[in-house]
Amino acid sequence: MEKPVSTSPPRTVEPRRAQHHHALDPAPSQQGATGLKGVLLPAVIVLIIGSIFVSVFLSAFHAPRPHDLPVAVVGTTEQAEQVTGALELGLPGGFYVKRYGDKSAARHALEGRKVYAAYVTDPGKSAELLYAGANGPSVTSTVTGAFSAVAQHSGTRLTLRDTVPAPAGDTGGMAVFYAGFGVVLAGFLFGTMTYQIAPRLEYRWRLASLAAFSVAAGLLIAVIAGGVGFSALPGPFLGIAGIIALMAAAVGSATMAFMRLFGRAGMSLAAVVLFTFGNSTSGGTLPTAYLPGWLHPFSEILPVGVGVRAIQGLSHFRNDGLTAGVFVLVVWILIAAAAVYWRDARGTRNRAAP
């Protein structure tokens, strides 16, 4: 028996309409390098990054000396000129002398980190040097040595007074450097690992992950360094935690942006810019006045430099650098988040197109 033949028109399968999703982070699988390229390329990249690291850090710290380090002199114009000449004779180009009319104004400038020492002259054969031990032993050694030579040259008896002492938990003055270094490392690792662990995470959830990481990093490091841990950062807890959280968010989002904009090379670029140049110019070990001229601008635009200065200002120096630090860190976060969104949104549109 023959089967009846259907007379109904054949069903057509309509193409599935493109569904609109939230922006994703497309991470297409890429075939890795093989052969000789696969053997040599990793070694070459790592050696280049290592060479840059060594070169930059040696340029910054192999023979540190101040360049126009601001200091105050309290006295007459003639006395200020004499002190300036003596300082220039001992360390040419090392200091920038500002004259103040009285000791109170000079001390206020020292406590606000407008100057790094204040030499208070006296009509008799005596003088007083105000300095801030919180600037670290290297700065203390520089200013006390230089002004002791000035006093000796003029036959003046010099009294040293530490006006802003270092906290008991950070006599070496290195706590803020290690805190900043740790934040940069954590932010860099987060920016890279978020794509390795969750390559297709929605944009909004990736930003939520960045926010959670940043807040947790700020609270954790503030507790360890300034709270119940080592008592090395005596500033307000929430203020310190907030600045560290902004630093973590800036470095993490910047690393994400480098990877999204430059692909495989983004991780290396982030390591050089944020890790090498950022930490070497942070001012955590020595003030930025000790940096060579070509490195100095990095301290004012990279996240770790402005963050470290803000933390130091909160902890010791009347909020010096706080406003500028918050502004620069927020700009980094906004630009990086916008760059990542632009790449993700464009990738989403390309996948949705027929």
PECORVEN-V566038 format. One record per helix or strand. SS is the DSSP state (2 for helix, 1 for strand). FROM is the first residue (numbers start at 0). TO is the last residue. If there is no record, write none. Layout:
SS:FROM:TO + SS:FROM:TO
//
This chain:
1:23:23 + 2:34:60 + 1:68:73 + 2:76:89 + 1:94:99 + 2:102:110 + 1:116:120 + 1:125:130 + 2:132:134 + 2:136:153 + 1:156:161 + 2:167:169 + 2:174:196 + 1:201:201 + 2:202:225 + 2:236:261 + 2:263:279 + 2:287:289 + 2:292:295 + 2:297:300 + 2:302:314 + 2:321:351
//
